[in-house]
Amino acid sequence: MVGRIAIQKWLEFSPNYSLRQSITGCLSVMLLVFCAASSVQASVSTVSTGSDPLANGDNFQNALNLAACGDTIVLQAGATYATRVFTVNSYGPQGYPFSLPNKSCASGQYVTIQTSQVASLPSGRISPTNIGLMATLATNNNQWVIEPAQGAGHYQFIGIEFTNTSNVTTNNGYNPWLVMATPQSPKFGQWGHDMVFDRVWIHPYDDVTNPSGTTRTAQFAIVLDGANHTIKNSYISGFCCFQSNAPTVIGQSEGIATSLPIMESPLTQLRPLSPSTARWRPGEGCVL
């Protein structure tokens, strides 16, 4: 129909042109129209942010659901975006992590989640002293902060703090890890992929509130199973000690967990801040 109208209009306003010339011109016009229709401009959206971390978290999840490949989601530096608790039982506060939908993005078409102060971040590795420039994603329950859907990938986080909250301790909870780069139970070939963590800080909250304490509320920083993951210029700290919900049980105290059969990720420049130990003590961490 579009082509017929275009030909009619071309012939109507160009009586001296041959039919071949008219059709050629019409096809050129149609090509421009179709190219414009198929070219989707990446958008930048700032998540609505207030004083309530839970409402902020709801807005963040909504932004994730609506984002298209190549889009950028901006989180307010200094603000916290937290997951919700649906019930509390003897195992602690129960809920869900932020979910990263599978958008089937093409190579290089990342959904970017970044702090509003990304331009002020150091170009190299960050440290806790940069927290004022970062936005915080936090889990308020026993689950981790983020988890990709089956087969999801092409997400990058820039200038983000990943942590938990005191609500975990208050309700006798414990986080096995804080970040998941792959689904918890991926189907074969549907693990997470192409996740980038750039200048992020991953730590349990009590690493800051009680750095010399003998318990911690989280065991691992990040489960980095999957393919083509990158973590760089980042800081991991506070994974040590006894479990906060079982003070006689020693946590595994590691920053990164992987399952080698499906681990295909480029990890470089990983080293503890104290070269003499492979584990992290209170007040220490690792840089990537």
ZAMARGU-4260 file (C-alpha; in steps of 0.2 Angstrom, whole numbers, plus 5000, padded with zeros to 4 digits):
<rodrens>
0) 5000/5000/5000 | 5014/5012/5004 | 5023/5008/4988 | 5007/5010/4978 | 5003/5027/4986
5) 5021/5033/4983 | 5021/5027/4965 | 5004/5036/4962 | 5011/5052/4970 | 5027/5051/4960
10) 5018/5049/4944 | 5006/5063/4949 | 5019/5076/4952 | 5032/5069/4939 | 5022/5067/4923
15) 5038/5069/4912 | 5047/5053/4921 | 5045/5036/4914 | 5037/5022/4924 | 5055/5015/4927
20) 5061/5031/4933 | 5046/5033/4944 | 5047/5016/4952 | 5066/5018/4955 | 5063/5034/4964
25) 5049/5027/4974 | 5060/5012/4979 | 5073/5024/4985 | 5060/5033/4996 | 5054/5017/5003
30) 5071/5012/5007 | 5074/5028/5017 | 5057/5025/5026 | 5061/5007/5031 | 5079/5011/5036
35) 5072/5025/5048 | 5059/5013/5055 | 5072/4999/5058 | 5085/5011/5066 | 5081/5012/5085
40) 5090/5025/5095 | 5097/5020/5111 | 5089/5029/5126 | 5095/5036/5142 | 5083/5035/5157
45) 5086/5041/5175 | 5077/5030/5188 | 5065/5040/5199 | 5073/5041/5216 | 5067/5046/5233
50) 5071/5043/5251 | 5063/5025/5251 | 5075/5012/5245 | 5061/4999/5242 | 5052/5011/5231
55) 5068/5015/5222 | 5071/4997/5220 | 5054/4995/5212 | 5057/5009/5200 | 5074/5001/5196
60) 5066/4984/5192 | 5053/4993/5181 | 5067/5002/5172 | 5076/4985/5169 | 5060/4978/5162
65) 5057/4992/5150 | 5075/4994/5144 | 5080/4990/5126 | 5096/4984/5120 | 5109/4998/5120
70) 5099/5008/5133 | 5107/5016/5148 | 5099/5016/5165 | 5105/5030/5177 | 5105/5028/5196
75) 5107/5042/5207 | 5124/5043/5216 | 5122/5041/5235 | 5105/5033/5233 | 5100/5015/5238
80) 5089/5004/5227 | 5084/4989/5238 | 5075/4972/5235 | 5059/4969/5245 | 5055/4956/5258
85) 5039/4945/5256 | 5040/4935/5272 | 5051/4931/5287 | 5053/4914/5293 | 5066/4904/5304
90) 5078/4905/5289 | 5078/4924/5288 | 5070/4937/5277 | 5063/4929/5261 | 5062/4938/5244
95) 5069/4939/5226 | 5084/4948/5218 | 5083/4961/5205 | 5080/4951/5189 | 5089/4955/5173
100) 5077/4950/5158 | 5084/4941/5143 | 5082/4954/5129 | 5092/4944/5116 | 5104/4958/5113
105) 5116/4958/5099 | 5135/4958/5102 | 5140/4974/5109 | 5122/4980/5113 | 5123/4982/5131
110) 5110/4987/5143 | 5121/4999/5154 | 5117/5002/5173 | 5128/5017/5179 | 5129/5030/5192
115) 5124/5047/5189 | 5142/5052/5193 | 5150/5041/5181 | 5160/5055/5173 | 5168/5059/5190
120) 5174/5041/5193 | 5193/5037/5192 | 5198/5030/5176 | 5207/5016/5185 | 5202/5005/5200
125) 5189/5012/5212 | 5191/5010/5231 | 5178/5013/5245 | 5183/5031/5246 | 5174/5033/5230
130) 5157/5028/5237 | 5150/5046/5236 | 5151/5044/5217 | 5142/5027/5217 | 5124/5021/5217
135) 5120/5007/5228 | 5110/4991/5224 | 5106/4981/5240 | 5098/4965/5245 | 5086/4967/5259
140) 5083/4948/5260 | 5092/4931/5260 | 5093/4932/5241 | 5107/4940/5231 | 5106/4958/5223
145) 5104/4953/5205 | 5102/4938/5194 | 5100/4936/5175 | 5085/4927/5168 | 5089/4911/5158
150) 5100/4915/5144 | 5101/4933/5148 | 5117/4943/5144 | 5124/4960/5138 | 5122/4970/5154
155) 5136/4981/5161 | 5137/4989/5178 | 5147/5005/5180 | 5151/5013/5197 | 5139/5003/5207
160) 5140/4997/5225 | 5133/4979/5228 | 5129/4975/5246 | 5116/4969/5258 | 5107/4978/5273
165) 5105/4976/5291 | 5088/4969/5289 | 5097/4952/5285 | 5105/4952/5302 | 5089/4958/5311
170) 5080/4944/5304 | 5093/4931/5307 | 5097/4929/5288 | 5113/4926/5278 | 5118/4929/5260
175) 5127/4915/5252 | 5133/4927/5239 | 5129/4945/5234 | 5130/4945/5215 | 5124/4931/5202
180) 5131/4933/5184 | 5121/4917/5179 | 5104/4910/5183 | 5104/4900/5199 | 5099/4884/5190
185) 5103/4887/5172 | 5097/4876/5158 | 5111/4869/5147 | 5117/4883/5136 | 5106/4896/5145
190) 5119/4902/5157 | 5122/4921/5159 | 5134/4929/5147 | 5143/4945/5142 | 5141/4953/5159
195) 5153/4968/5163 | 5156/4974/5180 | 5166/4990/5179 | 5172/5000/5194 | 5160/4991/5206
200) 5162/4988/5225 | 5155/4972/5232 | 5155/4969/5250 | 5143/4964/5265 | 5137/4980/5274
205) 5145/4974/5290 | 5162/4976/5282 | 5159/4995/5284 | 5149/4995/5300 | 5159/4983/5310
210) 5176/4980/5301 | 5184/4972/5315 | 5170/4960/5319 | 5171/4941/5319 | 5155/4938/5309
215) 5149/4943/5292 | 5132/4942/5283 | 5138/4936/5266 | 5149/4922/5260 | 5154/4925/5242
220) 5155/4942/5233 | 5150/4936/5215 | 5146/4919/5207 | 5154/4922/5190 | 5149/4906/5181
225) 5144/4909/5163 | 5153/4915/5147 | 5162/4931/5142 | 5161/4939/5159 | 5172/4954/5163
230) 5175/4962/5180 | 5188/4976/5180 | 5194/4990/5190 | 5184/4984/5205 | 5185/4982/5223
235) 5179/4966/5234 | 5181/4967/5252 | 5174/4960/5269 | 5172/4941/5265 | 5179/4932/5280
240) 5175/4926/5297 | 5160/4917/5305 | 5142/4917/5298 | 5132/4930/5306 | 5117/4918/5308
245) 5128/4904/5315 | 5143/4912/5324 | 5152/4895/5326 | 5151/4891/5308 | 5166/4898/5298
250) 5161/4906/5281 | 5170/4901/5266 | 5176/4919/5265 | 5180/4920/5246 | 5177/4934/5234
255) 5173/4925/5218 | 5165/4908/5216 | 5165/4899/5199 | 5160/4882/5192 | 5174/4878/5180
260) 5164/4867/5168 | 5154/4882/5162 | 5167/4896/5167 | 5172/4905/5151 | 5176/4922/5157
265) 5191/4933/5155 | 5197/4937/5173 | 5213/4947/5174 | 5223/4956/5188 | 5214/4948/5202
270) 5224/4948/5218 | 5221/4950/5237 | 5226/4967/5244 | 5237/4956/5256 | 5249/4946/5245
275) 5253/4934/5259 | 5235/4927/5260 | 5223/4920/5248 | 5208/4924/5260 | 5202/4941/5264
280) 5202/4948/5282 | 5191/4962/5290 | 5196/4978/5282 | 5205/4970/5267 | 5199/4966/5250
285) 5204/4962/5232 | 5205/4973/5217 | 5202/4968/5199
</rodrens>
